[in-house]
């Protein structure tokens, strides 16, 4: 069963056992407070032995009692907001539902999940309503007993207040908080009952530095921040792919490319023996994700082009053949992607990325001031792109020329990613460079897409002919793709001329 999903916006407060909840009907925006309801909530929290979920601010529990009994997975978003996924309790008490495990597989990997803490709560819940009677929020007065199950820690007990929005604007939190604080409450020191139960833990990911920190730091610090950010995104994309979310394969593939690009662009300041194997594994992951995405893009494109053709020029079973072939290719590609994500090879790659984040293998060059360092690295990527573009004119035949165009596209993409990463340090100049590289990349991308499309159309046309079908429309689509490639080549020439004039002679070079 697919989990239900909603965003939970709440704040928690530490309170003394003797404190009296104030009259919150006096808070701005609140019209009335309903008489409280009392519940008994019993929850068992699940995690790995190393508390990998907790170290990433994630909680997974099985809770009975109350109106929302079930399995709950809470994922951090930002500030007071978390995304909560929920499925019914079911019969199993110790086996985490697969539909929730999907969302944390990249964190848990092949480590076992087990019960690590129990929390029992006696809750008095007050519903805050607006002047029109609409429910705004719920205020919970919780008396809690909790204990870790993986050691001999004594049972803990405390009292806390919790305010969760139920349709109201976030500004209501501030209005209610003013009254709670005036009554003696203080903002909770920890974000959840589970976090308080297991105690203070070192975060699995370092806190992101500010732009000022990056600008005033070293190029090595910039690399670590980039690697940390993209590694976290890769784990997020993993959950989307496993859950079948639209566009998730494409987004995960892009993240893998950005990681690989970072390891390549920053290579002069890295110990290659530690990073090259990870870069190779990221290439493998990208290839594993590529078949599904490429089939999806080509199917959408060819279907769109075919839909614009005059009916009299669409003959034979061309539409059905394109749809059948590319739908099957997408299905096979998605299966390949899921097999990759379930493989030990992939899980070990995630381990290796974690290790790079924990202890980046930086050389002495990484101590260079950030701006000076990124200019040096960007200059290197610009020269590589320039070399690949010059190789296009020296290509001896059309096939070699297509390969040269494709290599130039990859170098333009790498430069774009590097320039985007440099933006916190360099600002406007890096954004300009990234935008110029993107225009070159996009023109070359359209040209490469046409190369792939023509290859497929020729195959489909030949097969149609062998099957006794009319292949006329396939030939026409092939000609249209050739014209598309010619336009893209012209667009590239314009983009490259602009790029060459504006970028290479300036600050990068």
Secondary structure by P-SEA (a helix, b strand, c coil): cbbbbbbbbbbbbbbccccccccccccccccccccbbbbbbbbbbbbccccccccccbbbbbbcccccccbbbbbbccccbbbbbbbccccccccccaaaaaacccccccccccccbbbbbbcbbbbbbcccccccbbbbbcbbbbbbcccccccccccbbbbbbccccaaaaaaaaaaaaaacccccccccaaaaaaccccccccccccaaaaaaccaaaaaaaaaaaaaaaaaaaaaaaaacccaaaaaaaaaaaaaaaaaaaacccccccccaaaaaaaaaaaaaacaaaaaaaaaaaaaaaaaaccccccccaaaaaaaaaaaaaaaaaaaaaaaaaacaaaaaaaaaaaaaaacccccccccccaaaaaaaaaaaaaaaaaaaaaaaaacccaaaaaaaaaaaaaaaaaaaaaaaaacccccaaaaaaaaaaaaaaaaaaaaaaaaaaaaaaaaaaaaaaaacccaaaaaaaaaaaaaaaaaaaaaaaaaaaaaaacccccccc
